[in-house]
């Protein structure tokens, strides 16, 4: 399905030259999560239907119809046909969509910010639940080999999860090369398993008709609504198709989905349905029952590998999303480790990694089984998708210049379907839906608190800011003592005298021979071209201003900024330069614009922020920190 009016996506040249490697890579990264959904999605939906007294045939065919058409409408139509064509300079994802929407209209910027923060907050809930439910559902296959293995499911799942998170510090560049081939093997295996049973019971093909699904959902009352919530588990991971757009490009992702992933998923679900029509007792684990006894252990091993790959993709996505949030000023600075010298996207955030590990372990121990986690999973996924669709509606209207009616005709039905699924999942709040809502609620509140707190600080500092031109006139009238060397003063606005500069003049009463006022800005694009990174100006004889621009998917680096400056004629030797940084000492006050609980949270977040020296990769022996107290 082609959507007219879409702007041409920027496809790197490499995407044309390395199409097949990109297809293989996308299979290992993009489709890991949605590819492991057959382990639990069909089982949980049919079990719920049967528990409500719905006859086996009606439950199987109705659930199958809902799953197949949900995959078609949500994944093929929304993500593959529409969203992959809405890119922000070739990048996709929640924050890319948010930044694009903000750039189209300043009036809508606050709304887009709220939608982006909410979508990101729900993604973190997904990042906690995905490793837990995926690994548990894979290891539970051992119970079919022998009931004696049941007691090993939980500890073995925890061991796999701990190993997964421990390997993050070493980077995934080495093992990523095997992700694609393993995932290809996985999709071939699930397709073959489904096909063997489909041939025996072809009557299950009645589920290809959307009517059984529509009738099932509309005639079974609350039971139908509950089942719909579980059906949505079949499309968990679909957001990755859009989030990883910049890594692989639209065409490789489209090809992988249409020619391998979608057919394999359809065959497997149809095979599970055929199995249950022939043997309703196989409901306890229809996925692994597709295979003969001798193949169960190899399939458990392959499933474990596939779930680790799926979990890895979500964890890597959490790292990437966190870096974007830092750059956009939504959360405090955190330590970022680049685990690959060649691939900029290969990053590791220690604090995020260990927080996720603790959260995942607590979830596994608390819920104990994939069936109990199923209720929690759908809420975060459906919420993220609804928010993405709303932002997409606005961007299609503004960027593609479609009429409201035409835009609504395209996106409106998809939003309506996703909202229906969201409310279906909300009915499971008591059974586990509270978990992603709690995670998302706390994270969204923390982000809004960080934004509001920094806004209060900026306005407070703005009352005492001195214009740089005014300062030059004052210094011309009463020249300070000049000392040899170069000094760099950091600021957020190059037209305003940096606080560190004013304090240096006030206390030390000196000025270096050469003084650089440097501002590092984050643009509303994912990446800034190297040739546009640095802008140098000389507004007067006393100061040189340097503005370094970064995209929200990039990490600033002062040594690299200085290298760009040298290429543009401003020679700065980092070993002979002093870097002046303001260190704020924050304290609470009863007159604050923030309520007391937000004050406490903001101060706690500020204390956890990484030091600017480390974050910007400035040599510590060249840094001069000047402290100042500020009330919040």
N, C-alpha and C positions, 0 to 999 in steps of 0.2 A: 504493500500500500504506500503510495507516494503522496506526500502532502504538498500541494502547490503553495507557493508563497514563502516557503522556508528559505532562509539564507543559506548560501553554500558554506558548509563546514570547512574550516581550515584543516586539511589533511596534510601532515608532514610528508615530505618526499619519501621518507623511509617507509611510509605506509603503502606506497605503491611498489617499492622495491622489495619489501619483505612481507608480502601479504600472508603467505602461509605460516611463517613463524609467528606473525601477530595473531592469526587465527588460533594457532596452538597455544600461544601465551594467554589469550583471552579465555580459552577453555579452562585453564588452570587457575585463573584469578577471578574472572567475572562470574562463571557459572557454577562454582563450587557449592555455594549455599543453596541455590534453587535446585541443583542437581542431586542433593541429598534429601530433599523433601519427601520423595517416595518412601523413605524409611519409616515415616510416621504419619504423614498427612492423610492418606486414604484410610489407613487403619483407624485413626482417631475419629474421623468423620463418620465412618460406617458404624463403629462401636457406639457412638453417641446416638445415631439413628435407631439402631437395634435396641438400645436401652430405653428408648422412648416408645417401644412397641411397634415400630414401623416394620413391615414384612421385609425379609432379606432381599428379595428381588427388587422391590421398589427402592430400598435403601441403597443397594449397590449401583443400580442403573442411574438413580437420581443423583447420588453423590458423584459418580463418574462424569455425568453430563455437566454438573456444576464445575468440577475441577477442570475438565477439558476446555470449557468455554471461558472460565476465568483466566486460564493460561492464554487463550486466544485474545481476549479483550484487553486484559491488563498488560501482559507482556508483549505480545505481537503488535497489537494496535497502539497502545499508549507509549510503551517504552521504545520498541524497535522502530515503529513507523512515525511517531511524532516527536518524542523527547530527544531522541538521538540527533534530531535536526535542529534542536534549540540549544546551541552551544555558546559558551562564553569564551571566545578566542580559542575554540577547539576543546575546551574543558567542560565537564559536566559535574553534577553533584549539587547538594543542597546549597552550599555557600556560593558556588558558581552561579546558580540560578538566582539566588538572593542578590548578589552583587550586580548581575545583569539587570535585574528588575529595578534596583536602586538607581542605576545609571540612566535608565530610561525616563524617570520622572522623580525629581526631588520631593514632590508632594507625597508620593507613594513610598518613599524610602523608609519611614518608621514602620509602616505595615509590613513591608518586605523583610525588614529586620526582625520583626516579631515572628513572622512565619518561618524565616530561616533558623532562628534560634530554637523555636519549638521543634522543627524538623530534625535539627542536629541533636537536640536533647533526646528525642525518641530513638535516634540511631544508636546512641550509647546504650540504651536499654536493649536494643537488638544485639549489640556487641557483647553484652553479658550473657544473654540467653542462647545465642547461636552456638557457641562452643559447648555449652552444657547440654542442650537438647540433642545436638548432632552426635556428639561422642557417646552419650548415654544410649541413644537409639541404635547406634552401630554395635556397641558392645553387648547390648541386650540380645543380639542374635545368638550369642553363645548358649543361652538358655534352651535353645532348640536342640543343641547337640546333646546336652544332658542337664536335667534340673539341678544337678550338683553345682553347676557353674553360676547359679543365681547369686550366691553369696560373694562371688568375685566381681560382679558387674560394677558395683559402686567403687571399690578400691582401684580396679583396673582403669575405670573412667577417670578417676582423680589422677592417677599416675600419668596417663596420656595428656591430660590437661596441663599438669605441672611441667612436663617435658616441652609441650608446645610453647608455653610462655617463657621457659628458661632459654629456649633457642633464639628468642627474639633479639637478645643482646648481640648475638653473632651475625645478625642480618640473615636475610633469606635469599640473597643473590645466588648462593651455591645450590641450595635445594630447589629453588624456583624452576630450574631447568627441567626437573622431573615432574613438576606439577602438571604441565600440559599432557604429557604422555599417560600419566596415571589417570587423569580425568577422562581422557579419550577411552582408555580401557574400561573405566567405570561406566561411561555411557553406553558403550558397546555391550557390556555385561548386563546392564539393566534392560536394554532393548531386547536382547536374546532371551532373557528370563521371562519377560512379558510375552514375547512372540510365541514361545512354546505353548503357553496356556491359551493364548488368543486363538490359535489354530484349532485347539480342542473344543473351545466354546465360542464360536464366532458370533453367537447371538448377542454377546455383550456390546457389539458394534452399534446397537440401538442407542447407546449413550452418546454417539456422535451427533445425534439430534438434540438441539437445545431444549425442546419441549419437556422431556422428562425432568430436567433440572428445574425449569420454571415451575412446573406443576408441583414438584417436590417442595420447593421453597415457599410456594404460596398456599399450599393446602395443609401443611403440617404445623401451623401455628408457631408457638414458642420453640417446639422441637426443631422445626425447619430453620428458625433463626439461629439456634445454637449450633446446628450442623453447618450453616453457612460460615460461622466464625471459624470453625475448624477447617473447612474447605480452603479458606484463605491461606492456610499453612503451605499449600502447594505453590504459592508464588512468593514466599519469603526469599529474599535474595535478589528479586527483580530490580531493586534500586541500584544494585551493583552495575547493571548494564549501563546506566547513565553516569554513575559516579566514576567509572573507569574509562569513560569516553576518551579522555585525553591521553591515556596510556596506550590504547590500541587503535583508536579511530572507529568511525561508524561502520565502514564496510566489513572489516573482519568480525566485528561483534554480530552484525546482521547475518553474515554467512554462517557463523558458528551456531547461532540460534536456529535459523531456518532449516539448515541441512543436517544437523546432528542432534543438538540439545532438545529442541521441541519434539522431533519424531521419537527420540529415545524415551523421553518422559511420557509421551502419549502411549507408546507401546507398553511401557512398564505399568502405568495405571490401568490400561485396558486388561493387561495380563493379570493384575491383582484382582480386578473385577471378575474376570472369567473364573479365576480360582475360587472366589467366594461364592459364585453362582453354583459351582460344582460341589464345593465343600465349605458350607457356612462355618464349620468348626475351625477353619484356618484363620479366623479373625484375630487371634491373639498375636500373630505376626505374619501377615500375608506376604510381606516383601521377601523374607527369607524362605517362606514356604514355596516360593516360585522355583526353587532350586532343589535338585536331588540331595540326599543326605550327605554324600561325599563332597559336595560343592559348598556346603554351608560354612565350614571353617575358612576356606579360601575367600568366600564372599564377605565374611565378617572382617577378615584382614583387609580386603579391598575397601570395604565400607569404612573401616577405621581410618585408612589412609585418605579416603575421600572427605571424611568429616574433618580431619586435621587440616586438609587443604582449604575446605570451606571456612573453618575457624580462622585460619591464617589470613585469608582474604579480609575477613571482618576486622581482625585485630589490626592489620596493616591500614585498613580504612579508618579505624579509630585514630591511629597515629597521624595519618594525613589530615583528617578532619580537625584534630587538635592543633596541628601547626597552622592551619588556615584560621582557626578561631583566635590563636595568639596574634597572628598578623593583622586580623581585622579588629583587634582590641576587645574581644569578647571575653577573654580569660587572661589571667596573669601569664607572664613569661615562664616557660618550663624548659628544662634542659633537653636539647635535641641532639642526638648522636647520628651522624651520617655514616651508615654501615657499608656504603659502596662509593668508591671514587668515581665510578662511571655513570651510575644511575642516580639522578638527583632525588627521585622519589623514594629511595631506599633509606628510610629513617627509623630511628628507635627512640622512644620517649620512656625512660626508665620509670618515672612516677606513674604514668598512665598504665604501663605494662603491669606493674605490681598491684595497682588498684583494681585493674580488671581481673587479675588472677585471683585476688582475695574474693572479689564479688562472685566470680564464676564458681569457686570452690564452695562458698556459702550457699549458692543457688543449688548446686548439685547435691550437697548434703541435706539441704532443707527440703527439696522436692523429691529427691531419691529416684525418680523415674521419668522417662520422656513423656509418658502419658499425662503426668501431673503438670509438666511444664508446657504442654501444648496450649493450655488455656491462657498462659501468660504471653506466649509468643506473638499471637496475632495482633494484639493491641498496639504494640510499638510499630509493627510493619504497616498496618492499615493507617495509623495516624500519620506516619511519614509520607505515605503515598497520597493521602488526601491533601496534605500541605503542599507537596510537590505539584500536584495537579492545579491547585489554586494559583500558585506562582506561575505555572506554565500558561494558564488562561490569560493572566495579565500580560505576559511577555508576548504571546501570540497576537493579542489585541494591539499592543503598542508597537512591537518591533516589526511584525509582519504587516501591520496596518490593515488588519481585518476589521470588519464591522463587529459590533457586540453580538449581534444575532448569529453571524457565521462562526465566530469564536465559540460561542455557547453551544452551537449545534455540534461542534467537534469535540469539545472538552466536557461540556455539561453532562452527557450521559455517563462518561467515565467517572466524573466526580460523584454522581448519584450512586453508581454501583459501589464505589469505594466507601462512601458514607454508610451505605446499607451494611457493608461488611464490617465497618468500624463499630456500628451499633450492635451488630451480631456478636462481636468480640467483647463489647462492654458488658454484656450479660454474664461474662465469666470473671467479673472483678473479684468476687469472693474466692473463686477457685484458683486464682493466680494472676488475674489481670491487673491486680493492684501493684504488682512488682514493676512493670515498665512504666506505669503511671507515676509511681513514687520516684523512680530514678529520673524520669524526664522532668517531673515537677521540680525536684531539688536542683537539677542542673540548669534548667531554664531560669529559676529564681537566682541562682548563683551568677549566671551570666548577666542578667539584667541588673543585679546588684553591682557587679564590677563596672558595667557601663555607666550606671548612674553615679557611683562613687567617683569615678574618674572625671565625669562631667562636673561634679561639684568641686573637685580639686582644680580643674582647669579654670572654672569661673572664679574661684577664689584667688588663684595665682594671677588671673588676668587683671585683677584690680590693682596689682602692684607691678605689672609688666612695664618695661621701659622700651620705647621704640629704639631700634638700632641706630637710625639716623640721628635721633636726639642724643644718644650716647656719644656718637662720633663728634658732634658739635661740642659737647661738654669736655671731651678729652682733648679736642683741639684747643679749647680755651685754657685748660690746665693739664698739659701733657703729663702722664705718669712716667715712672722710671721704666725704661725698656731693657729687656734682658734678651740674650741670644737664644735662638731656637724657634721652634714652631709649636703652637698650641692649637688644639682642636676642641671646640666647645659644642656640645650637643644641644639641640633645641628642637621643638616641634614646628616652629615658625621662624623662617630665616629673617623676617622683617622685625622680629622682636629680639632684644638682647637676652641671651641665655642666662638663667639664674646663676649658673656656675661662674660665668664671666663677671657678673655684677658682684658676687661674693668674693671672687679673687681680687677684684679691684678694691673692694671695701677693706678686706683684711690684709692682703699682701701688698697692695698699692703698686702693682707692677703690671706690665703688659709685654708680651713677647714681641720679637721683631716681626714675626709673621703669625697672623691669627686667622684661623679657619672657623667659621660658623657652619656647622653641619646639621642638616635635617634628613632623617630617614623616613620616607613616606610609603604607605601601602596604598596601591591603586586598586580600582575595582575590576581588575583583570587578573587572570591566573598568573601570567608571566609577563615580565617587561623585557623587551629585546635588549641585548647587551649594549648596543649602540645608543640606546635611550636611557640607560641606567643612571648616568651621572650628568648633572648640569652644573656648570661652574660659572660664577659671575663675580665681578669686582665692582661693587656699588660705590666703593670709596677707596682711598689709599691705605686705610687702616685695617680693613677686613676683606677677606675672601669668603664668599658663601658657596657651599656645596650642597646640592639637593640630590639625594640618592633615592631612586624609586624602585620599589619591589612589588611583585604581584603577591596575591594572598596565598599562593601555593609555593612561595619561595622563602628562604631563610636569610636574613641580612647578615653580611660579613664585612666588618670594617677593613681588614686586609685586602679583600677583593675590591672594595670601594676605592681604596688608595691606589690599587693597580689600575683601575679605570681612570683615576685622576692623572696618573703618570702618562697614560696614553693620550690624554687630552692636554698635555703640556704643564700640568701642575705636579711638580715632582715633590713627593712627600716620602721621606724616609721614616718608616714606622719605628725604627730603633732610635731615632733622634727627635721624636715627636711626643709631646705630653698631651694626654687626653683628659679633659676636665669633665667630670660627670657629677651631676647633682644627686645626692642621696637624701630622699625625704624621710623624715622621722614623723610618722603619723600618730595622732592622738585623737581620741574621741572627745566630743564636746556636747553639752546639753543643747546647744543652739544649732545643731546640725540639721540639714534638710532631710537626712536619712533617719528613719526610725531606729531605735536602739539596737534591735536585732539585726538590721541590715548593716549598721555601723560595725557591729562585732564581726559579722561575716566578711565585710569588706576588709577590715583590718587583718583578719585571719588569712584571707586570700593574698593580701599584699605581703604578708610575712613569708608566704610560701613561694612568692615570685622569685625566679632566678635572677641573680645579679646581672645587671646590664653589661658589665665587663665580660662575663662568660658568654652571655647570649650573643653578643656582637663580636666575639672572638678577638678581643683587644688584649695584647700582652699585659699581664697584671702589673709588671714593673714599670709600665709607662702611664699608669692611670693615677690621676689625682682626684680623690673624691671629696666633695665639699657638701657637708650636711646642712640641713635646714629643717626646722620644725614646721609642721602644717597641720591644721585642724581639719577633721572630716565631719 
